[in-house]
């Protein structure tokens, strides 16, 4: 069973130096990152932050830090941080006309407007929004339900194109809450633990983990495993650093991932490279899959994907050498073909015997996802009804689930694209109230951000909690609340809420809050107190109390927040081959948590949801193949979402040291393509298509394919005019991305495969 | 007198810039100045049309004193401490040269 380890010999959580400087150990959680929990030593003298260094005793980060934590002092003391609650008249949205107010006035206003909305229009008119990855997203869905009583939690990423489609493929076809490359993250001795085996190969698919540290994975653990002998296969339209170190780099045409994955399966099955014993014992539908992949012979796949046929064969032969592992990234989600890509790739590792074995693909256990398994109505007999129960909202589906019923089987938010339609049309009802956690929608995430800006401006009342002023707050908010950094609050870090092995650590308040900033969790508890003064619900009295209740829901985590604070960081270990031991299914029997109890190469769940039970390929809808008419005017392809060390999506843009390293929104162009258009290094260019245009600086590099340009995402210019929304519409590439072009079940969209043209800005 | 330097593993340096910023913090350097700077070699495709020349090369500048104070206190230089790829090592030139020979490829030693 799972086990939580603390290092009993580690240094104390705080040590005092001779000069009176206090050195606190803690874990990070964005400033600019996923909830990875890298170890920090925070040097504090006379209440002032002196410096931040990496904590060598953190078993995962081992003293190392990326530039975002290394500039945390600049972030904490930045003059642009929001330090006090502020308000602005609704007619002044878009104007820099803020007035400082007290916390009491801010919270009273939020509650008054909330109650007025509910009384006059019903609870459906209330929405609660959140961005991606940071700590607040852990509590987003639950707070929408438990504090605001609404099912309309909003995460407006077209087609929910981040993690959820991959999780749907993992859960529905493999029966696991989350599947990640095994990097021995749960064992105290890490790679020295005799139970762990170094993977022969890692297939890195549409992911740049060194920069993105995705969803609990410390990216540079891949480098650690390379040093131990692991080899790489990389599938990516760009030659990223990992690709230059790979045995085979599959430089596919953007968006053709589905065909490539099916081609790899074709080779493994045709060449009889699969694990017959595992397939016979544990898989369902192999014959049907084998039949399906015959439709994707290597030469056909090579023609679709522009990848050399021999490279596809070579890659498949490597991957088949079990144990090998898979690190699949956001490119899988950001494609309407997403479920099929995920299903095909996971099937590839399943039939080659690499699922849930040491050095293979680690299968997570429930709970499903941060916040997702919560949605807890007040239990009967626990006092007055609260949240969903108070409003009779239990079992009510969020907006858009009628259009995309599959959503209900994986996530309890509104359907992102359907949400825009509701805002624009007021059908089935008008959304009138929005509370937003740390979410800069207009700069990042939403496609067609001008449409979203106008739609959000129709909401009668918008309150936003954030650390810095953003184009989104400037554009739409009426109240802004100052949020706290991890230096100033209580919290915890875990790897996917302990459904995967790994870090279990404390975020410890080590500095006084600047100004009047407060943690998102603290704000929620305060709103809960004011809305439900007679509440006797356990776990809501204080942040520590709430964290204790969250920890209590995790399987076999016998620790309180106080324990985490004492030890700062622990590790949570989970066994291999859980399917043999009855550890994956609720009924405790061996097998996988799917309807057939087997890995479903032929998915009965997808079949029941109305999709093809076998993986298939969808040509990107706006490619030159699909739309030769568009290609005539827009002959190039634009991909977006590539990550930089210097930012987390739209965050960190005002940090001078980071802007010194990467100063401007940048488009990567192949030198040959640049020459065709007379574009030179460093010049400003427009990237334009039928939906919009964006201005970026050209960087000429052969790491992109000829004919493909890669644009930075999440840009705005904090130094620009607030009333021009920090020039966000000059630099936000999502203007080139379409609204609601999702896959059949409502997932994925074309963030990485749109047509475009480029031209020098001085010629426009 | 024993000389010290930095051994860089250019096979695994990923160009993350952590050394640059860790050093800036340590030396309190103003904008536009660096105690160590990551240079980029390549990328270009080799003549086999498969492999790439692409490596990062952090080079200490004249502002680098190999973190004399930290080392005196028993710590590693800040760049070495924070390097995400663990691709930097501090030591005597003798010991670093031995390690470089053992590595056998894609490595460099710098004296600031």
Contacts between the chains, C-beta under 8 A, distances in Angstrom:
chain1	res1	chain2	res2	distance
A	51	B	25	6.0
A	52	B	25	7.8
A	53	B	78	7.5
A	53	B	81	7.0
A	53	B	82	7.5
A	54	B	81	6.4
A	54	B	82	5.4
A	56	B	81	7.6
A	62	B	86	7.8
A	63	B	81	5.5
A	63	B	82	7.0
A	64	B	18	7.0
A	64	B	81	7.8
A	64	B	82	5.6
A	64	B	83	6.5
A	64	B	84	4.9
A	64	B	86	7.1
A	65	B	18	6.3
A	65	B	22	7.4
A	65	B	82	5.1
A	65	B	84	7.8
A	66	B	16	6.3
A	66	B	18	6.0
A	66	B	84	6.2
A	67	B	16	7.1
A	67	B	17	5.0
A	67	B	18	5.8
A	67	B	20	7.7
A	67	B	21	4.6
A	70	B	18	6.2
A	70	B	21	4.2
A	70	B	22	5.6
A	70	B	25	6.3
A	70	B	82	6.6
A	71	B	21	6.2
A	73	B	25	7.6
A	210	B	14	5.2
A	210	B	16	7.0
A	210	B	84	7.6
A	219	B	84	7.9
A	220	B	14	7.1
A	220	B	16	7.9
A	220	B	84	4.6
A	220	B	85	5.7
A	220	B	86	7.9
A	223	B	12	5.5
A	223	B	14	6.6
A	223	B	84	7.8
A	223	B	85	4.8
A	223	B	86	7.7
A	224	B	86	7.5
A	226	B	12	7.1
A	227	B	12	6.7
A	239	B	43	6.6
A	239	B	52	6.4
A	239	B	54	7.7
A	241	B	14	5.4
A	241	B	15	6.7
A	241	B	54	6.8
A	243	B	52	7.8
A	244	B	43	6.6
A	244	B	51	7.8
A	244	B	52	4.0
A	244	B	54	4.3
A	245	B	11	7.8
A	645	B	16	5.2
A	645	B	17	5.6
A	646	B	17	7.3
A	656	B	31	6.3
A	657	B	21	6.0
A	657	B	24	6.6
A	657	B	31	7.4
A	660	B	31	5.7
A	660	B	32	7.6
A	661	B	17	5.4
A	661	B	20	7.2
A	661	B	21	7.8
A	701	B	43	6.9
A	702	B	43	6.1
A	702	B	44	6.5
A	702	B	45	6.5
A	703	B	43	5.7
